[in-house]
Amino acid sequence: MREKRHGFTLVEISLFLAITGLLFAGVIVGVQNSMFQQRYNDSVQSFAEFLRSIYSQTSNVQNSNGKGRSNRAIYGRLVVFGENKKLNGDTNDNGTIFAYDVVGDADGAFSGDIESVIKRVDLNVVVESDSTLDYAGNVDEYTPRWSARIQTTSNQPFYGAILVVRHPSSGTIHTLVKTSSSNSDGIYKINNSVNTSGSNAATIKNLLDNWNGFTNKEIDFCLNPNGNQPSQTRRNIRMIDNARNASGVEVIDLDSADNRCR
């Protein structure tokens, strides 16, 4: 009687290892995709909450840091996308966004439409002292999470500014937008103009004079999960025309027909 063999053949072991490897690779890919999606969702929600926080900061104004004249008040926030420099003078190469306190005259009864009022209260984000500039109030930095980038609907870097300002008399909040195709305007040079003199300083001193290109309009931000690489899976964060509060910031579903970032 022949003795029965025990164990596995080389072919059986090879098949087992191959199948196990494929299953393991599939699990790894699934985990990586899930982690990537979770990180991207986190960056979308984080950016939306950053925009919404601007309204709560405008509604619940904190005291200024005391720079400039004593009869000044904080009226809102200026959010700038595409600043050339960071607060420390380094090149802004990772898409950091800056939110500045907007400060203006506190004395007087200011009535009329928001455009005429802004001109009369002498709004700005900087103050001049001894021929140099300093921030008129607080400045916050925000960098999109997980290397995401803020783009336009046409896959270009988003350059622009959002002015969220409270009417001195009525208390109504207004949202004004300024966009451009590049960051060559003076509004993108606030950080590298502070504490300097010259033409840039003169531009920043008159930053919000004569309305300076701000208008009421809806704006679509497209959050690219792949940094500077093209992507077809961008989420649409929308700020409605002249938003009055945080509910004016909407996150559009990726598969929605209303998603303008696909």
Summary of the structure (lengths in Angstrom):
residues: 262
radius of gyration: 25.6
end to end distance: 72.4
largest distance: 112.7
contacts: 753
relative contact order: 0.16
helix: 29%
strand: 27%
